[in-house]
Amino acid sequence: MNQSSNTGQSFSPIEVKLESGKDYYWCTCGRSKSQPFCDGSHKNTEFTPKKFSVSENKTAWLCTCKKTGNAPFCDGTHLKL
C-alpha cells in the first residue's frame, strides 16, 4: 500500500455492519470525513478507493491507518505505528 495522506484522524479501526452482496468503497487516502468509507476526498490525488463486498451479513473492523495487510480489514498494524 502506498503511503497514506492521513490528516490527523485516529488510527483505531472502526466497527461496521456489512450487508451481504452490497458494494462498499473503503477509503485508501485517509482524507474521507466518512471513515472508513470513501467520500470522494481523494479527487486529484493518486489514491482510488478499494471496492469490496462480503458474502454474508457481518460485523467487521475496518482499517483507518491504511497500512493493513488485509485491506480493508484491520490486522492490528496500527498498533505498530
N, C-alpha and C positions, 0 to 999 in steps of 0.2 A: 504494500500500500504506500502511496506517496505521502509526503509529509502533509499533515492536516494544517489548515489555517484556522485552527480553533481560536475563538475570540473570547476567551475567559469563561466559557461555560464549564460546569463541573464535569469531571471525567467519570463520575459514577454512572453505572449502567441504569437504564430506565426500564421498568417493568411495563409491558404492554400486553393487551389481549389481542390475539391474532385470529382471524377467521379463515377457515378452510377455503381455498380457491380464490381468495381476494388478492389482488396485486398490491404490493406495498413498495414504496421507494424510500430507501434508507439514505440519509444524508451522509455524504463522504467528505464534505468540505469543512464541516464544523460550524458553519455560519447560520444554519437554519434556526429560526426562532421557534420552530415546531419540532425540536429534537425529540426523538431520534429520526424523525421523518423529514424528507426534503420539502422545502417551501419555495424553491427556486432561487435561493440566495447565491447559488453557485454561478449564476449567469455571469458571463465574461471572465470566467476562471478556467483552469484546466480540469476541474472536477466535474463528474457526472454522477447522479445518484445511482445506487445499486437497486435494481428491481428484484423483488423476491416474493415468494408466496409459501404457504405451508399446506400440508396435505390433511391436517386435522385442526380443529379449533384448539388453541392452547394459549397459555401464558408464557411469555419469554422475556428474558433480559437482553435488551439491545444495547450495543456498544455506543458510547459517546466519545471515547478517546480517539477513535478512528484507527487504532493500531492493532485491533484484534486479528488473530489468525483464522478466525471463523466468522467472517463478516456475513451478516450484520449482527451476529450474536456475540455477546460478551464472553471472553475466555479468561478474564482476570488480568489481562495485560496492563490495565490501568493501575494495578497495584504495584507495578514495577517502574512506573514513570516518575 
